[in-house]
Amino acid sequence: MVDLPPFALDHWLSAHDFATPPIAYNLASSTGPRWSVADLCALGDAPLAIDDTILSYAPPEGGAPLRAAIAAFHDTDPDTVIATTGASEALSILFCLGARPGANIILPDPGYPAYAAVAQAWGLSTRAYRLGREAGFAQRADAILAQVDADTSLVILNTPHNPTGAVMPRTQIEALAAALAERGVPLLVDEVYHPLYLAASQRSAAGISNVIVTSDLSKALSLPGLRTGWLIDADADRRARIIDARSYFTISSSPLLERLATHALRHSDAILSRLRSVAQSNIVQLDALVAGSRGRLAWARPDGGTTAFPWLADGRDSRPLCETLAAQGVLLAPGDCFGHPMHMRLGFAQQAEGFDTAINRIADALAAL
Ligand SMILES: Cc1ncc(COP(=O)(O)O)c(C=O)c1O
């Protein structure tokens, strides 16, 4: 049997967010503001009607309208796009295809916990490159290349990064992709938080030679319930293998969700504008929280994405603080869910209403430490 570790982060989120009633202030999750089907369908001049959708399978690579909308979002060629069930399925397919005896993949630490767990479940060994808090959690090409060897089948970069919000500039991505091309290793750029940038904005990594992009509607586009992700890959042979893998794993997306997803992408400006307004007003409150914490809370301010990864400056484990706050209706994610107990993940893009109340409760709990 495969030794799949418990997904500590999702256990914590589920226990509080799927409770009855759900937690009042969810600052643990990494998604944007919530949308109902009605609000999504109403976007644009011609509201979307979905009643006539035929509930058959969709093509395994995704229907043409969805792939065209994804390509437009990334300013790339629709032929290079494959739809998946969330970015999760895209990652799982890439790990499955990259697995061979002795192979390894290189991934960020801290990082999205599923990278290591799922890659290991497919039989890959994992090597982490560290994102130092002293360097603003930068993902550095030299640290990555130092881990690569003849058995490396894939390198993962996640920018904007979960949980730290660090961003790797596009010029550095290009240089890393070129250096990896010389070693015969593809670079996977997981862009699920693109294009939420809080400092300089930048273009998608789609189109950079030797880069495979994964992304989704769940994070910056705030619609995790559509379970729609994708993969962009210029390598036609690999794409054919990926589409076969998808046919085996989940066959296709739901045509109903594909229509909603296509509509969402065609109106991504409206969705992103709502996200940015929540994120920008909330991050200012985080600035004040850190500044007013009398040195108890430290952070590297995120340059993008929906989460920050602050830490308790005295080095203590954040879980007791997270438990105290959860009992008061404020949910943060304990850093041990990412293997870094003194940190906590703090999401700032989901909810504007009540964010000030949540921040006040965090400030009080920090003062009482
Ligand atoms: C960095 C990153 N990649 C991929 C995913 C997978 O998300 P989904 O399957 O909803 O697209 C997540 C979810 O948290 C994530 O944080």
The ligand as an SDF file (V2000), in Angstrom:
LIG
                    3D

 16 16  0  0  0  0  0  0  0  0999 V2000
    0.2370   25.9670   -5.1970 C   0  0  0  0  0  0  0  0  0  0  0  0
   -0.9820   25.1540   -5.4680 C   0  0  0  0  0  0  0  0  0  0  0  0
   -1.0370   24.4130   -6.5820 N   0  0  0  0  0  0  0  0  0  0  0  0
   -2.1040   23.6550   -6.8640 C   0  0  0  0  0  0  0  0  0  0  0  0
   -3.1930   23.6110   -6.0190 C   0  0  0  0  0  0  0  0  0  0  0  0
   -4.3540   22.7440   -6.3980 C   0  0  0  0  0  0  0  0  0  0  0  0
   -5.5650   23.4510   -6.4900 O   0  0  0  0  0  0  0  0  0  0  0  0
   -6.7940   23.0040   -7.4020 P   0  0  0  0  0  0  0  0  0  0  0  0
   -6.7680   21.5320   -7.5390 O   0  0  0  0  0  0  0  0  0  0  0  0
   -8.0030   23.5300   -6.6950 O   0  0  0  0  0  0  0  0  0  0  0  0
   -6.5990   23.6660   -8.7290 O   0  0  0  0  0  0  0  0  0  0  0  0
   -3.1690   24.3540   -4.8350 C   0  0  0  0  0  0  0  0  0  0  0  0
   -4.2830   24.2950   -3.8700 C   0  0  0  0  0  0  0  0  0  0  0  0
   -4.1980   24.7490   -2.7430 O   0  0  0  0  0  0  0  0  0  0  0  0
   -2.0430   25.1630   -4.5690 C   0  0  0  0  0  0  0  0  0  0  0  0
   -1.9660   25.9430   -3.4830 O   0  0  0  0  0  0  0  0  0  0  0  0
  1  2  1  0
  2  3  1  0
  2 15  2  0
  3  4  2  0
  4  5  1  0
  5  6  1  0
  5 12  2  0
  6  7  1  0
  7  8  1  0
  8  9  2  0
  8 10  1  0
  8 11  1  0
 12 13  1  0
 12 15  1  0
 13 14  2  0
 15 16  1  0
M  END
$$$$
